[in-house]
Amino acid sequence: MPGPSGFLITFGNPQAILFYMGLLPAFVDIATVVWADALIVMAAATVTIAIVKLSYAYLADRARALFENSRARMIINRLGGGVLAGTGVFLLLRA
């Protein structure tokens, strides 16, 4: 059974801390928050974070399948090499 590490990593994230301490009070009056309000905010944050993280996992799985294909990997390598070479030529001509 997974432990609280995912929760601790997510809520130990400096971006999350800045959001909850800086941006959230602009939308929620902290002085009038009751337990039900706090639970609603926590549920909304949990659902939103879960959707984003599951989307990342899905995209990573699809990317893994793409990188296992040797033809696709060759095309990606050539495309990346072309971009790097093009950038180098651009910088050379610009200077």
KOLVO-618264 format. One record per residue: residue number from 0; residue in three letters; x negated, z negated, y negated of N, C-alpha, C, CB in turn. Coordinates in nm, 3 decimals, decimal comma. Glycine has a CB too. Layout:
BEGIN
(NUM "Ala" (X Z Y) (X Z Y) (X Z Y) (X Z Y))
...
This chain:
BEGIN
(0 "Met" (-0,084 0,000 0,119) (0,000 0,000 0,000) (-0,088 0,000 -0,124) (0,096 -0,122 0,000))
(1 "Pro" (-0,063 0,093 -0,218) (-0,147 0,100 -0,337) (-0,131 -0,024 -0,425) (-0,114 0,225 -0,418))
(2 "Gly" (-0,239 -0,058 -0,487) (-0,237 -0,174 -0,576) (-0,202 -0,134 -0,718) (-0,371 -0,245 -0,574))
(3 "Pro" (-0,223 -0,226 -0,811) (-0,187 -0,200 -0,951) (-0,292 -0,121 -1,026) (-0,162 -0,330 -1,022))
(4 "Ser" (-0,390 -0,061 -0,956) (-0,500 0,005 -1,027) (-0,451 0,121 -1,113) (-0,603 0,056 -0,927))
(5 "Gly" (-0,356 0,202 -1,065) (-0,304 0,312 -1,146) (-0,239 0,262 -1,273) (-0,205 0,395 -1,065))
(6 "Phe" (-0,161 0,156 -1,260) (-0,097 0,095 -1,377) (-0,201 0,045 -1,476) (-0,005 -0,021 -1,334))
(7 "Leu" (-0,303 -0,024 -1,424) (-0,405 -0,080 -1,511) (-0,488 0,029 -1,578) (-0,496 -0,174 -1,432))
(8 "Ile" (-0,517 0,137 -1,506) (-0,593 0,247 -1,565) (-0,512 0,313 -1,676) (-0,631 0,351 -1,458))
(9 "Thr" (-0,384 0,339 -1,650) (-0,300 0,406 -1,749) (-0,282 0,320 -1,873) (-0,164 0,440 -1,689))
(10 "Phe" (-0,250 0,194 -1,856) (-0,223 0,111 -1,972) (-0,350 0,050 -2,032) (-0,129 0,001 -1,935))
(11 "Gly" (-0,466 0,072 -1,968) (-0,593 0,035 -2,027) (-0,654 0,151 -2,105) (-0,690 -0,012 -1,919))
(12 "Asn" (-0,586 0,263 -2,102) (-0,630 0,383 -2,172) (-0,620 0,358 -2,323) (-0,545 0,507 -2,129))
(13 "Pro" (-0,727 0,382 -2,397) (-0,721 0,359 -2,542) (-0,611 0,438 -2,612) (-0,855 0,393 -2,604))
(14 "Gln" (-0,581 0,557 -2,563) (-0,473 0,635 -2,625) (-0,340 0,565 -2,606) (-0,468 0,777 -2,565))
(15 "Ala" (-0,316 0,511 -2,488) (-0,191 0,439 -2,464) (-0,184 0,313 -2,551) (-0,178 0,401 -2,314))
(16 "Ile" (-0,296 0,245 -2,563) (-0,298 0,124 -2,646) (-0,266 0,159 -2,791) (-0,435 0,053 -2,636))
(17 "Leu" (-0,329 0,266 -2,841) (-0,301 0,307 -2,979) (-0,156 0,347 -2,997) (-0,392 0,423 -3,019))
(18 "Phe" (-0,099 0,413 -2,897) (0,042 0,452 -2,906) (0,132 0,329 -2,912) (0,081 0,540 -2,787))
(19 "Tyr" (0,113 0,239 -2,817) (0,203 0,123 -2,811) (0,184 0,028 -2,928) (0,181 0,049 -2,682))
(20 "Met" (0,063 0,020 -2,983) (0,041 -0,072 -3,094) (0,060 -0,006 -3,231) (-0,098 -0,130 -3,086))
(21 "Gly" (0,043 0,125 -3,237) (0,048 0,191 -3,368) (0,172 0,274 -3,391) (-0,069 0,276 -3,384))
(22 "Leu" (0,206 0,360 -3,295) (0,315 0,453 -3,317) (0,451 0,393 -3,278) (0,290 0,580 -3,239))
(23 "Leu" (0,454 0,319 -3,171) (0,581 0,264 -3,123) (0,653 0,176 -3,225) (0,556 0,184 -2,998))
(24 "Pro" (0,582 0,087 -3,298) (0,653 0,005 -3,397) (0,720 0,087 -3,508) (0,557 -0,091 -3,460))
(25 "Ala" (0,681 0,213 -3,526) (0,747 0,296 -3,625) (0,888 0,333 -3,581) (0,665 0,423 -3,651))
(26 "Phe" (0,913 0,329 -3,450) (1,043 0,367 -3,396) (1,125 0,249 -3,347) (1,025 0,465 -3,284))
(27 "Val" (1,058 0,139 -3,318) (1,126 0,022 -3,263) (1,094 -0,098 -3,352) (1,084 -0,005 -3,114))
(28 "Asp" (1,197 -0,166 -3,399) (1,176 -0,286 -3,481) (1,137 -0,400 -3,388) (1,305 -0,322 -3,563))
(29 "Ile" (1,010 -0,437 -3,390) (0,956 -0,537 -3,297) (1,025 -0,672 -3,313) (0,806 -0,552 -3,318))
(30 "Ala" (1,069 -0,705 -3,432) (1,131 -0,835 -3,456) (1,266 -0,849 -3,387) (1,148 -0,858 -3,605))
(31 "Thr" (1,334 -0,738 -3,360) (1,467 -0,745 -3,301) (1,471 -0,700 -3,155) (1,562 -0,662 -3,380))
(32 "Val" (1,354 -0,680 -3,093) (1,350 -0,634 -2,954) (1,392 -0,747 -2,860) (1,208 -0,584 -2,917))
(33 "Val" (1,482 -0,714 -2,770) (1,522 -0,808 -2,665) (1,469 -0,754 -2,533) (1,679 -0,827 -2,660))
(34 "Trp" (1,484 -0,831 -2,425) (1,429 -0,791 -2,295) (1,486 -0,657 -2,249) (1,459 -0,898 -2,190))
(35 "Ala" (1,612 -0,633 -2,274) (1,673 -0,505 -2,230) (1,608 -0,388 -2,301) (1,825 -0,505 -2,256))
(36 "Asp" (1,580 -0,402 -2,430) (1,513 -0,296 -2,505) (1,373 -0,272 -2,449) (1,506 -0,332 -2,655))
(37 "Ala" (1,300 -0,380 -2,422) (1,165 -0,368 -2,368) (1,168 -0,298 -2,232) (1,099 -0,507 -2,356))
(38 "Leu" (1,265 -0,332 -2,150) (1,275 -0,267 -2,018) (1,307 -0,118 -2,031) (1,382 -0,336 -1,933))
(39 "Ile" (1,391 -0,083 -2,127) (1,424 0,059 -2,149) (1,299 0,135 -2,194) (1,537 0,073 -2,255))
(40 "Val" (1,222 0,078 -2,286) (1,100 0,144 -2,333) (1,000 0,157 -2,218) (1,037 0,065 -2,451))
(41 "Met" (0,985 0,052 -2,137) (0,892 0,057 -2,024) (0,938 0,159 -1,921) (0,881 -0,082 -1,959))
(42 "Ala" (1,066 0,168 -1,896) (1,117 0,266 -1,800) (1,095 0,408 -1,850) (1,267 0,243 -1,772))
(43 "Ala" (1,122 0,430 -1,978) (1,101 0,564 -2,035) (0,953 0,602 -2,030) (1,152 0,569 -2,181))
(44 "Ala" (0,865 0,510 -2,062) (0,721 0,537 -2,057) (0,676 0,563 -1,914) (0,641 0,420 -2,116))
(45 "Thr" (0,727 0,486 -1,820) (0,690 0,503 -1,679) (0,734 0,640 -1,628) (0,753 0,392 -1,593))
(46 "Val" (0,857 0,678 -1,658) (0,908 0,808 -1,613) (0,828 0,921 -1,677) (1,058 0,823 -1,647))
(47 "Thr" (0,801 0,911 -1,805) (0,725 1,015 -1,875) (0,585 1,028 -1,818) (0,719 0,986 -2,024))
(48 "Ile" (0,517 0,917 -1,799) (0,381 0,919 -1,745) (0,383 0,974 -1,602) (0,319 0,779 -1,748))
(49 "Ala" (0,482 0,935 -1,523) (0,492 0,984 -1,385) (0,511 1,136 -1,382) (0,609 0,915 -1,311))
(50 "Ile" (0,594 1,188 -1,469) (0,617 1,333 -1,474) (0,488 1,405 -1,511) (0,729 1,367 -1,575))
(51 "Val" (0,416 1,355 -1,610) (0,291 1,419 -1,653) (0,187 1,413 -1,541) (0,236 1,351 -1,781))
(52 "Lys" (0,169 1,297 -1,479) (0,068 1,283 -1,374) (0,104 1,367 -1,251) (0,053 1,136 -1,335))
(53 "Leu" (0,232 1,373 -1,215) (0,272 1,457 -1,102) (0,252 1,605 -1,134) (0,417 1,429 -1,065))
(54 "Ser" (0,274 1,644 -1,258) (0,247 1,782 -1,299) (0,099 1,815 -1,286) (0,294 1,807 -1,443))
(55 "Tyr" (0,012 1,722 -1,328) (-0,131 1,741 -1,312) (-0,168 1,756 -1,165) (-0,209 1,624 -1,375))
(56 "Ala" (-0,110 1,672 -1,080) (-0,140 1,677 -0,936) (-0,095 1,811 -0,877) (-0,072 1,560 -0,862))
(57 "Tyr" (0,022 1,857 -0,917) (0,072 1,985 -0,866) (-0,020 2,100 -0,910) (0,216 2,010 -0,916))
(58 "Leu" (-0,057 2,102 -1,038) (-0,144 2,207 -1,088) (-0,282 2,203 -1,021) (-0,160 2,195 -1,240))
(59 "Ala" (-0,333 2,083 -0,995) (-0,462 2,071 -0,926) (-0,452 2,124 -0,784) (-0,508 1,924 -0,924))
(60 "Asp" (-0,340 2,099 -0,717) (-0,321 2,151 -0,582) (-0,316 2,303 -0,582) (-0,193 2,095 -0,520))
(61 "Arg" (-0,247 2,359 -0,680) (-0,240 2,505 -0,691) (-0,378 2,564 -0,723) (-0,138 2,546 -0,800))
(62 "Ala" (-0,454 2,497 -0,808) (-0,588 2,544 -0,842) (-0,680 2,537 -0,720) (-0,646 2,461 -0,958))
(63 "Arg" (-0,665 2,432 -0,640) (-0,745 2,420 -0,518) (-0,719 2,538 -0,426) (-0,714 2,288 -0,446))
(64 "Ala" (-0,594 2,572 -0,411) (-0,558 2,685 -0,325) (-0,617 2,814 -0,382) (-0,404 2,698 -0,313))
(65 "Leu" (-0,621 2,828 -0,512) (-0,679 2,947 -0,574) (-0,829 2,953 -0,552) (-0,648 2,949 -0,725))
(66 "Phe" (-0,897 2,841 -0,565) (-1,043 2,838 -0,550) (-1,088 2,855 -0,405) (-1,098 2,709 -0,605))
(67 "Glu" (-0,999 2,830 -0,309) (-1,034 2,851 -0,169) (-1,035 2,999 -0,134) (-0,936 2,777 -0,079))
(68 "Asn" (-0,969 3,081 -0,212) (-0,965 3,225 -0,190) (-1,094 3,286 -0,248) (-0,836 3,289 -0,256))
(69 "Ser" (-1,176 3,347 -0,161) (-1,306 3,397 -0,206) (-1,292 3,512 -0,307) (-1,389 3,443 -0,086))
(70 "Arg" (-1,192 3,595 -0,291) (-1,172 3,707 -0,385) (-1,134 3,652 -0,523) (-1,061 3,804 -0,333))
(71 "Ala" (-1,044 3,555 -0,527) (-1,004 3,495 -0,655) (-1,121 3,424 -0,719) (-0,885 3,397 -0,636))
(72 "Arg" (-1,201 3,355 -0,638) (-1,318 3,285 -0,691) (-1,418 3,384 -0,752) (-1,387 3,203 -0,580))
(73 "Met" (-1,438 3,500 -0,688) (-1,528 3,602 -0,740) (-1,476 3,655 -0,875) (-1,543 3,718 -0,639))
(74 "Ile" (-1,346 3,680 -0,883) (-1,287 3,729 -1,008) (-1,304 3,626 -1,120) (-1,137 3,763 -0,988))
(75 "Ile" (-1,278 3,500 -1,088) (-1,293 3,393 -1,188) (-1,438 3,382 -1,233) (-1,244 3,258 -1,131))
(76 "Asn" (-1,533 3,390 -1,140) (-1,675 3,383 -1,176) (-1,715 3,500 -1,266) (-1,763 3,382 -1,051))
(77 "Arg" (-1,669 3,619 -1,234) (-1,702 3,734 -1,317) (-1,638 3,725 -1,455) (-1,658 3,863 -1,249))
(78 "Leu" (-1,514 3,676 -1,458) (-1,447 3,658 -1,586) (-1,520 3,555 -1,672) (-1,301 3,615 -1,565))
(79 "Gly" (-1,556 3,442 -1,611) (-1,630 3,338 -1,684) (-1,764 3,388 -1,733) (-1,650 3,216 -1,596))
(80 "Gly" (-1,836 3,463 -1,646) (-1,964 3,521 -1,687) (-1,947 3,619 -1,802) (-2,030 3,591 -1,570))
(81 "Gly" (-1,840 3,699 -1,797) (-1,813 3,793 -1,906) (-1,785 3,723 -2,037) (-1,696 3,881 -1,870))
(82 "Val" (-1,711 3,614 -2,030) (-1,681 3,537 -2,152) (-1,809 3,478 -2,209) (-1,579 3,424 -2,123))
(83 "Leu" (-1,894 3,422 -2,122) (-2,021 3,366 -2,171) (-2,111 3,473 -2,230) (-2,094 3,295 -2,057))
(84 "Ala" (-2,121 3,588 -2,163) (-2,204 3,697 -2,215) (-2,148 3,749 -2,347) (-2,214 3,811 -2,112))
(85 "Gly" (-2,016 3,764 -2,354) (-1,953 3,810 -2,477) (-1,975 3,713 -2,592) (-1,805 3,829 -2,455))
(86 "Thr" (-1,967 3,586 -2,563) (-1,991 3,485 -2,666) (-2,136 3,491 -2,715) (-1,959 3,344 -2,612))
(87 "Gly" (-2,229 3,508 -2,620) (-2,371 3,519 -2,657) (-2,396 3,641 -2,744) (-2,457 3,527 -2,532))
(88 "Val" (-2,337 3,754 -2,710) (-2,353 3,876 -2,791) (-2,292 3,855 -2,930) (-2,286 3,998 -2,721))
(89 "Phe" (-2,174 3,793 -2,934) (-2,109 3,765 -3,063) (-2,198 3,680 -3,151) (-1,975 3,696 -3,041))
(90 "Leu" (-2,254 3,573 -3,094) (-2,339 3,483 -3,173) (-2,467 3,554 -3,216) (-2,373 3,357 -3,093))
(91 "Leu" (-2,520 3,639 -3,128) (-2,641 3,714 -3,163) (-2,617 3,809 -3,279) (-2,693 3,792 -3,043))
(92 "Leu" (-2,505 3,880 -3,274) (-2,473 3,976 -3,380) (-2,432 3,907 -3,510) (-2,362 4,068 -3,334))
(93 "Arg" (-2,376 3,789 -3,498) (-2,330 3,715 -3,615) (-2,449 3,658 -3,694) (-2,236 3,601 -3,573))
(94 "Ala" (-2,554 3,622 -3,622) (-2,672 3,562 -3,686) (-2,752 3,669 -3,750) (-2,758 3,484 -3,587))
